[in-house]
Every structure is written in structure tokens, then in C-alpha cells.
Amino acid sequence: MQQTLGFVESYYIKFCKVLARFSKAEVKPSRELSDALEMLEWDIRPEEIARASRVVMYPTIAIFLLLLVVSVLFGLNPIVFIVLTAAAPLAANHFLSEYPKSRAKEEVLVALGNSPLIVAQLATSLKQNPNLEQATGFVAKYGEGRIARDFSTALRDVWVGKYPSLFDRIPVLAEKYGKWSEGFHRSMYLILSSFNERNARRKAETYNKSMEVILTDFVDKIKEYTASLHMPTLFIFGFGIIMPLILVSVFPLVSFFGGKLSLDTIAIFLLVSLVGVYFYSGIILRRRPPMLTITDIERDVPEGYLRIGKTKFPAVPFSIVI
């Protein structure tokens, strides 16, 4: 099932398809890019994105070379445009090739946030009645998020004869998300292996083990991520706060001793530092593991109201009166 595309995603795909037409070179995309597009289900091949990311460098170089010439003709400082001419093509190439990976990571983080609940629903249903089709239907009906929709798709694929049974379709689902979560991968195969158990107690232990595995995987990854934040935090603090303060404090001393430190140089340094910290922070945040999704409980009373008996009142006037 193809996902509904947003404004940026839609124009990104169109832009890459147009650029890819200008190159017939055989470019082998990375495995990570292929996995990302498989997860996103976008209507574009990884080879097209790989070609587009190379082609985009040429017009980018031409544009910034033109700006560099204009800056020289008008007597502007060409240093900024020289730096941009060197950096912009690489940045454009990086954006086109990395954007699908970043979007896939975001999708996976949201989807896997519901995975412990999905496994728990599947295991609970199987404990009551060891029928995989019924348990899959239960998850498809009451589960939340993308994985629950994939369970619904799996059930439909079996009904239309695309797969012989759910025992052939569930492993496909496990492999799809197993690239991103080993815990979910193991939990799915543990649940499938429970059908080989004849002893009811062993079956129940396998179901419990499947839930334990995915929760342990969540906790371990969160601990690893937390432990890895020490150096990035120091780096962001140093370049985002300490270095600008040092530069501002040193500027009067340099001027006092006759040194030349122009405001343009300071502005460029601060701008580069700010942009660098911003992008580095984004990289660190994209490494974060999935987090448990809090179940949204619907309210009987709208926000800002209270109910007395069967009547609803605005909370603010009632609070003022009291």
C-alpha cells in the first residue's frame, strides 16, 4: 500500500525523476537507500535517486560559479562564494541521497514505537486461542500505527491468494522491520515457533519470551544511546556556547594589540558554527532508538470543559465562580 505523500516528498520524487533523465550511467545504489525506499514505498527506484544525486552537482556548481563571478565584478568579498561553490554541490548531493534514509528512519521510529503493544496483542490473543489468522485480525483491528496496517495487509494478501498462509507472510513482515529492530524480528519468529510446541505451558512461556525480548531490546538500545551522548553533548556545548564566547572576548584584545579581525570574519565563523551545531544535533537525534508510544485515550469531555452528571460546562468560568 503506497503511503500518502506530503508536499516535500512529492516534489522531491518529481525533482529526482527529472534529474535522473539526464544521466544514463549505471549507478549502483547503496543497500541502505534500497531498504529506505522499500520502507517508504515511494514511486521511484533507488537507481534514479543515485543518478539524480550525481547530476544535481553540475547545475549547482554552475550557479555558484556565476554568483562568484558576479561578486568579483561588483567588488564583493568572494571568500563566502568560494566556500559555497565548493560546499554547495556536495551538500546538494548529500541531501538528495540522504533524504529518503532520514525519512525512512523517522517512519521506522514512529512505527516501532507501537511494536511492543503489537507483540503483546498478538501474544495475548494467541494465549486465548492459538489461531494465527484470528490473532492477526485482532492486531489489524485494534492495533495502532504502521505495523498494525501491515498486519492488515498481510491478512489481505493471504485471503487473495498472494501467499499460501500467514506462516509464509509473517516472516516477510518480520524481515521488513527486522532490518531496523532485532527485537521485533526475534519476537515474530518466537511467536511463529510457538506453533511447533505441543505443551501448553511451553507455548505460554514462548509468548512471554517474545514480549520480554522486544522490551529488553528497547531498554538496551535506549541505554546504549544515552551512554553515547556524552561526547556529542560536550562537542555541542563547546562549539555552540564556549567557542562563540571565547571569540567575542578575544576580539577586543586582538584589536587592542593592533590585530585585524573583521566583523565579516566573526560573522562567518559564528554562522558556520551555528549551522554546524544545528546539523550535528540533527544527526545525533536521528540516531536515537525507537521510544514506546503512549496510547492515546479518548476523552469523553472536550479539553477546557468539565462534566457534572450528564451536563458539560466550560471549566474557566466555573473555576472563577468557585
C-alpha positions as CSV (number, residue, x, y, z in Angstrom):
1,M,0.0,0.0,0.0
2,Q,1.6,3.3,-1.1
3,Q,1.8,5.9,1.6
4,T,0.2,9.4,1.2
5,L,3.0,11.8,0.3
6,G,3.5,15.2,1.7
7,F,4.3,18.3,-0.2
8,V,8.1,17.9,0.2
9,E,8.1,14.2,-0.6
10,S,6.0,14.6,-3.7
11,Y,8.2,17.3,-5.2
12,Y,11.4,15.5,-4.1
13,I,10.3,12.5,-6.2
14,K,9.4,14.6,-9.2
15,F,12.7,16.5,-9.0
16,C,14.8,13.3,-8.8
17,K,12.9,11.7,-11.7
18,V,13.6,14.8,-13.9
19,L,17.3,14.9,-13.0
20,A,17.7,11.1,-13.5
21,R,16.7,11.5,-17.1
22,F,19.9,13.5,-17.8
23,S,22.1,10.5,-17.0
24,K,22.1,7.0,-18.4
25,A,25.1,5.9,-16.3
26,E,24.8,2.7,-14.4
27,V,24.9,3.7,-10.7
28,K,24.6,1.0,-8.0
29,P,22.6,2.4,-5.1
30,S,23.6,1.6,-1.5
31,R,21.7,-1.1,0.3
32,E,20.7,1.4,2.9
33,L,19.0,3.5,0.2
34,S,17.2,0.5,-1.2
35,D,15.9,-0.5,2.3
36,A,14.7,3.1,2.9
37,L,12.7,3.2,-0.3
38,E,11.2,-0.2,0.4
39,M,10.1,1.1,3.8
40,L,8.7,4.4,2.4
41,E,7.1,2.7,-0.6
42,W,7.7,5.7,-2.8
43,D,7.1,5.5,-6.6
44,I,10.8,5.9,-7.5
45,R,13.6,3.5,-8.0
46,P,16.8,3.7,-5.9
47,E,18.9,3.9,-9.2
48,E,17.0,7.1,-10.1
49,I,17.9,8.8,-6.8
50,A,21.5,7.7,-7.1
51,R,21.8,9.2,-10.6
52,A,19.9,12.4,-9.6
53,S,22.3,12.9,-6.7
54,R,25.2,13.0,-9.1
55,V,23.5,15.1,-11.8
56,V,22.4,17.8,-9.3
57,M,26.1,18.7,-8.6
58,Y,26.6,20.2,-12.1
59,P,23.9,22.9,-12.1
60,T,24.8,23.7,-8.5
61,I,28.4,24.3,-9.4
62,A,27.3,26.4,-12.4
63,I,25.0,28.6,-10.3
64,F,27.6,29.3,-7.6
65,L,30.4,29.9,-10.1
66,L,28.1,32.5,-11.7
67,L,27.5,34.1,-8.3
68,L,31.2,34.1,-7.6
69,V,31.9,35.9,-10.9
70,V,29.2,38.5,-10.1
71,S,30.6,39.0,-6.6
72,V,34.1,39.7,-8.1
73,L,32.7,42.1,-10.7
74,F,30.8,44.1,-8.1
75,G,33.7,44.2,-5.7
76,L,32.1,42.0,-3.0
77,N,34.1,39.7,-0.8
78,P,34.5,36.5,-2.8
79,I,35.5,34.2,0.1
80,V,31.9,33.3,1.0
81,F,31.1,32.4,-2.6
82,I,34.3,30.4,-3.0
83,V,33.4,28.4,0.1
84,L,29.8,27.9,-1.2
85,T,31.0,26.9,-4.7
86,A,33.0,24.1,-3.1
87,A,30.5,23.1,-0.5
88,A,27.1,23.5,-2.2
89,P,27.4,20.7,-4.8
90,L,28.5,18.3,-2.1
91,A,25.6,19.4,0.1
92,A,23.1,19.0,-2.7
93,N,24.4,15.5,-3.5
94,H,24.2,14.6,0.2
95,F,20.7,15.9,0.6
96,L,19.3,14.0,-2.4
97,S,20.9,10.7,-1.4
98,E,20.3,11.0,2.4
99,Y,16.7,12.5,2.5
100,P,15.0,9.1,1.9
101,K,17.1,7.5,4.5
102,S,16.2,10.2,7.0
103,R,12.5,9.9,6.2
104,A,12.6,6.2,6.5
105,K,14.3,6.4,9.9
106,E,11.6,8.8,11.1
107,E,8.9,6.4,9.8
108,V,10.6,3.5,11.5
109,L,10.9,5.3,14.8
110,V,7.2,6.0,14.8
111,A,6.2,2.6,13.6
112,L,8.4,0.6,16.1
113,G,7.2,2.7,18.9
114,N,4.0,0.7,18.7
115,S,5.8,-2.7,18.2
116,P,5.7,-3.8,21.9
117,L,2.0,-3.2,22.0
118,I,1.6,-5.1,18.7
119,V,3.6,-8.1,20.1
120,A,1.6,-8.0,23.3
121,Q,-1.7,-8.0,21.4
122,L,-0.6,-10.9,19.2
123,A,0.7,-13.0,22.2
124,T,-2.4,-12.3,24.3
125,S,-4.8,-13.3,21.5
126,L,-2.8,-16.5,20.9
127,K,-2.8,-17.4,24.6
128,Q,-6.6,-17.4,24.5
129,N,-6.9,-19.1,21.1
130,P,-3.8,-20.4,19.2
131,N,-5.1,-19.3,15.8
132,L,-2.7,-17.1,13.9
133,E,-5.3,-15.8,11.5
134,Q,-7.6,-14.7,14.3
135,A,-4.7,-13.1,16.2
136,T,-3.5,-11.3,13.1
137,G,-7.1,-10.0,12.6
138,F,-7.1,-8.8,16.2
139,V,-3.9,-6.8,15.8
140,A,-5.2,-5.4,12.5
141,K,-8.4,-4.3,14.1
142,Y,-7.2,-2.9,17.5
143,G,-3.5,-2.2,16.8
144,E,-2.2,1.3,16.1
145,G,0.4,2.6,13.7
146,R,2.0,1.4,10.5
147,I,2.9,-2.1,11.7
148,A,-0.8,-2.8,12.5
149,R,-1.7,-1.6,9.0
150,D,1.0,-4.0,7.7
151,F,-0.7,-6.9,9.6
152,S,-4.0,-6.0,7.9
153,T,-2.2,-6.0,4.5
154,A,-0.7,-9.4,5.4
155,L,-4.1,-10.8,6.2
156,R,-5.5,-9.5,2.9
157,D,-2.5,-10.9,0.9
158,V,-3.4,-14.4,2.3
159,W,-7.1,-14.0,1.5
160,V,-6.5,-13.0,-2.1
161,G,-4.0,-15.9,-2.5
162,K,-0.8,-13.9,-2.8
163,Y,0.7,-16.1,0.0
164,P,-0.3,-19.7,0.9
165,S,-0.7,-18.8,4.6
166,L,0.2,-16.4,7.3
167,F,3.1,-18.6,8.2
168,D,4.7,-17.6,4.9
169,R,3.6,-13.9,5.1
170,I,4.5,-13.0,8.7
171,P,8.2,-13.8,8.1
172,V,8.2,-11.2,5.3
173,L,6.8,-8.6,7.8
174,A,9.4,-9.7,10.3
175,E,12.3,-9.3,7.8
176,K,11.0,-5.8,6.7
177,Y,11.2,-4.4,10.3
178,G,14.0,-6.7,11.4
179,K,16.4,-4.5,9.4
180,W,15.7,-1.8,12.0
181,S,14.8,-3.8,15.1
182,E,16.3,-7.1,16.0
183,G,14.0,-7.4,19.0
184,F,10.9,-7.2,16.8
185,H,12.4,-9.7,14.4
186,R,13.1,-12.2,17.1
187,S,9.7,-11.7,18.7
188,M,7.9,-12.5,15.5
189,Y,9.9,-15.7,14.9
190,L,9.4,-16.8,18.6
191,I,5.6,-16.4,18.1
192,L,5.8,-18.5,14.9
193,S,7.9,-21.1,16.6
194,S,5.2,-21.5,19.4
195,F,3.1,-23.4,16.9
196,N,5.7,-26.2,17.0
197,E,5.2,-26.6,20.8
198,R,2.7,-29.2,21.9
199,N,2.9,-28.4,25.6
200,A,0.5,-25.6,26.6
201,R,2.9,-24.3,29.3
202,R,5.8,-24.2,26.9
203,K,3.6,-22.2,24.4
204,A,2.8,-19.7,27.1
205,E,6.5,-19.4,28.0
206,T,7.3,-18.7,24.3
207,Y,4.6,-16.0,24.2
208,N,6.0,-14.4,27.3
209,K,9.5,-14.7,25.9
210,S,8.5,-12.8,22.8
211,M,7.3,-9.9,24.8
212,E,10.4,-10.0,27.0
213,V,12.7,-10.0,24.0
214,I,11.3,-6.8,22.4
215,L,11.1,-4.9,25.7
216,T,14.7,-5.9,26.6
217,D,15.8,-4.7,23.1
218,F,14.1,-1.4,23.7
219,V,15.8,-0.9,27.0
220,D,19.2,-1.9,25.8
221,K,19.1,0.4,22.8
222,I,18.0,3.3,25.0
223,K,20.8,2.7,27.4
224,E,23.4,2.5,24.5
225,Y,22.0,5.7,23.1
226,T,22.1,7.5,26.4
227,A,25.7,6.4,27.0
228,S,26.8,7.6,23.6
229,L,25.5,11.2,24.2
230,H,28.5,12.2,26.4
231,M,30.9,13.3,23.7
232,P,28.3,14.8,21.4
233,T,27.0,16.9,24.3
234,L,30.5,18.2,25.0
235,F,31.0,19.0,21.3
236,I,27.8,20.9,21.0
237,F,28.4,22.8,24.2
238,G,31.9,23.6,23.2
239,F,31.2,24.8,19.6
240,G,27.7,26.2,20.3
241,I,28.4,28.1,23.5
242,I,32.1,28.2,24.6
243,M,33.7,29.0,21.2
244,P,31.5,32.0,20.4
245,L,32.0,33.4,23.9
246,I,35.8,33.0,23.5
247,L,35.7,34.7,20.1
248,V,33.7,37.6,21.5
249,S,36.0,38.0,24.5
250,V,39.2,37.8,22.4
251,F,38.0,40.3,19.8
252,P,38.8,43.4,22.0
253,L,42.2,42.1,22.8
254,V,43.1,41.5,19.2
255,S,42.0,45.0,18.3
256,F,44.0,46.5,21.2
257,F,47.2,44.9,20.1
258,G,46.7,46.1,16.5
259,G,45.4,42.8,15.1
260,K,42.9,42.7,12.3
261,L,39.8,40.6,12.9
262,S,37.0,41.9,10.7
263,L,33.3,41.7,11.6
264,D,32.8,39.7,8.4
265,T,35.2,37.0,9.6
266,I,33.5,36.9,13.0
267,A,30.0,36.7,11.4
268,I,31.1,33.9,9.1
269,F,32.6,31.9,11.9
270,L,29.5,32.3,14.1
271,L,27.2,31.4,11.2
272,V,29.2,28.3,10.3
273,S,29.4,27.3,14.0
274,L,25.6,27.8,14.3
275,V,24.8,25.8,11.2
276,G,27.3,23.1,12.1
277,V,25.8,22.7,15.6
278,Y,22.3,22.5,14.1
279,F,23.1,19.8,11.6
280,Y,25.2,17.9,14.1
281,S,22.4,17.9,16.6
282,G,20.1,16.6,13.8
283,I,22.5,13.7,13.1
284,I,22.6,12.8,16.8
285,L,18.8,12.9,17.1
286,R,18.4,10.7,14.1
287,R,20.5,8.0,15.8
288,R,18.0,7.7,18.7
289,P,16.3,4.4,19.1
290,P,12.5,3.9,18.9
291,M,10.6,5.0,22.0
292,L,7.5,3.5,23.4
293,T,4.4,5.2,22.1
294,I,1.9,6.3,24.7
295,T,-1.6,5.0,23.9
296,D,-4.0,7.9,23.2
297,I,-7.1,7.5,25.4
298,E,-10.1,9.4,24.0
299,R,-11.8,11.8,26.3
300,D,-15.5,11.9,27.0
301,V,-15.2,15.6,27.9
302,P,-13.6,18.1,25.5
303,E,-10.5,19.9,26.7
304,G,-11.4,23.0,28.7
305,Y,-14.7,21.6,29.9
306,L,-15.9,19.6,32.9
307,R,-18.8,17.4,33.3
308,I,-21.3,17.3,36.2
309,G,-23.7,14.5,35.7
310,K,-24.6,14.5,32.0
311,T,-24.0,18.2,31.5
312,K,-20.8,19.8,30.3
313,F,-19.6,23.2,31.5
314,P,-16.7,25.5,30.5
315,A,-14.1,25.0,33.1
316,V,-12.7,28.6,33.3
317,P,-16.0,30.4,34.4
318,F,-16.8,27.5,36.8
319,S,-13.3,27.8,38.4
320,I,-13.7,31.6,38.7
321,V,-17.0,31.3,40.4
322,I,-15.6,28.8,42.9
